[in-house]
Each structure stands twice: as C-alpha cells, then as structure tokens.
C-alpha cells in the first residue's frame, strides 16, 4: 500500500479570505505561507501553516461564488475537528476561545463515549471542534 505523510492539508471555501485567514491565524497561531489572487480576480487563495502541528490550512474565495453561510446539512464537509492530547488541553482551548471572544459550547461530555469536545464556528459558520479522545480502557 502506498504511504501518506501524516501531514494534513485542509482547503476551505470562505467568503472573505483575508478575514478568515486573520481569524484562523489568531486562534491557532498559524503563519501565512502564501497568498495568491488570480490575474482576473476570480479567485483568492491563502495558505497558512501551523508551527508544530502537521496542518496546512488553505482558504479560497471565488468571486462568483454564493455569499451564503456554510451549512453542515449540505453534502460536503460536516465539521472540522482538531484533536487535542488531553482533557486539560481541551479546557485550555475553551479558555483561549473565551479570550478571543469566540462563542462556544464549553467542554461537553458525550453520553455515548468518554470523549469530550468544545464546539464553535468560524466566521463563515463552519462548525469546528477541539476534540479529546479518552484513552481506551480509561475511566476518565
């Protein structure tokens, strides 16, 4: 079987690339790798890199695209989940969202598993989660 690197590249369509790039950079501590605007202005593409996680996040806006908010009820992306290493990290992310004034669910315990999450939305209403997976067999 061919291999993959473990690095994840996510490309999201957004309404305002500059606004979204600033929002994600502030939230996740990402740096801009590059920005490109098509010669005819039809598309603007910005890629951000995370300094320690194996994550590249690219944002694209199409001038001719619809201006409505994202909905997980349409075919395509349901939500984007950022995995964290511990429940304490999850609590720290909830505090970070509070510091940035980002509305969120608070740390939620799930009734069907020992996992926990914090749910929130980006400027285009894309549902995002910080998610902690309890170790198998743990009582946490």
C-alpha positions in Angstrom: 0.0 0.0 0.0 1.3 3.5 -0.8 2.1 5.6 2.3 0.9 9.1 3.4 3.0 11.5 5.4 0.6 12.1 8.3 0.5 15.8 7.4 -3.0 17.1 6.7 -3.8 19.8 4.2 -7.3 21.2 4.5 -8.8 23.6 1.9 -11.9 25.5 2.9 -14.0 27.8 0.7 -14.8 31.0 2.6 -16.5 34.3 1.7 -13.7 36.6 2.8 -10.2 35.1 2.6 -8.5 37.9 4.5 -11.0 37.9 7.4 -10.8 34.1 7.7 -7.0 34.0 7.4 -6.7 36.5 10.2 -9.2 34.6 12.4 -7.5 31.2 12.0 -4.1 32.7 12.4 -5.1 34.4 15.7 -6.9 31.3 17.0 -4.4 28.6 16.1 -1.1 30.6 15.9 -0.7 29.9 12.2 1.5 31.9 9.8 0.8 32.7 6.2 2.8 30.6 3.7 1.4 32.4 0.7 -1.4 34.4 -0.8 -2.4 34.3 -4.5 -5.0 36.2 -6.4 -5.9 35.1 -9.9 -5.0 37.5 -12.6 -8.6 38.1 -13.4 -9.6 38.4 -9.8 -11.9 35.3 -9.9 -10.2 33.6 -7.0 -8.1 34.5 -3.9 -6.2 31.7 -2.2 -4.3 31.9 1.1 -2.4 29.1 2.8 -1.5 29.0 6.5 1.0 26.7 8.2 0.9 25.7 11.9 4.3 25.9 13.5 4.2 22.5 15.3 1.2 20.5 14.1 1.2 18.7 10.8 -1.5 21.0 9.5 -1.7 23.2 6.4 -4.9 25.2 6.2 -5.7 26.9 2.9 -8.6 29.2 2.4 -10.1 30.0 -1.0 -12.7 32.6 -2.1 -14.3 32.6 -5.5 -15.6 36.0 -6.7 -18.5 34.3 -8.5 -19.4 32.0 -5.5 -22.6 32.3 -3.5 -22.3 34.5 -0.4 -24.5 32.4 1.9 -23.1 30.9 5.2 -21.8 27.3 5.4 -24.3 24.6 6.4 -23.3 21.1 7.5 -26.7 19.9 6.2 -25.5 20.2 2.6 -23.3 17.5 1.0 -19.6 18.0 1.7 -17.9 18.9 5.0 -19.8 18.3 8.2 -17.3 19.8 10.6 -13.5 20.1 11.1 -12.1 18.5 14.2 -8.8 19.5 15.9 -7.6 16.6 18.2 -6.0 17.6 21.5 -3.7 15.5 23.6 -5.5 15.7 27.0 -8.7 16.9 28.6 -6.7 19.7 30.3 -5.7 20.9 26.8 -9.4 20.9 25.9 -10.2 23.1 28.9 -7.3 25.4 27.9 -8.7 25.7 24.4 -12.1 26.7 25.8 -10.3 29.4 27.8 -8.5 30.5 24.6 -11.8 30.8 22.8 -13.1 32.9 25.7 -10.1 35.2 25.4 -10.7 35.7 21.7 -14.5 36.3 22.2 -15.4 33.3 20.2 -18.8 31.8 21.2 -18.5 28.0 22.0 -20.3 25.1 23.7 -18.0 24.8 26.7 -16.4 21.5 27.4 -19.1 18.9 26.7 -19.1 15.3 27.9 -20.7 12.9 25.5 -23.3 10.5 26.7 -22.2 7.7 24.3 -18.5 7.8 24.9 -15.8 9.0 27.4 -14.6 11.6 24.9 -15.1 15.3 25.3 -15.3 18.3 23.0 -15.7 22.0 22.6 -17.7 23.1 19.5 -17.6 26.5 17.9 -17.9 28.2 14.4 -15.6 30.2 12.2 -16.6 33.5 10.5 -18.4 31.5 7.7 -20.3 29.4 10.2 -18.2 26.3 9.5 -18.5 24.1 12.6 -15.2 23.4 14.3 -14.3 21.3 17.3 -11.5 20.8 19.7 -11.8 17.1 20.5 -10.2 14.9 23.1 -10.3 11.1 22.7 -10.2 9.3 26.1 -7.6 6.5 26.1 -9.1 3.1 25.5 -9.9 1.5 28.8 -9.6 4.7 30.8 -12.1 5.8 33.4 -11.6 9.5 32.6 
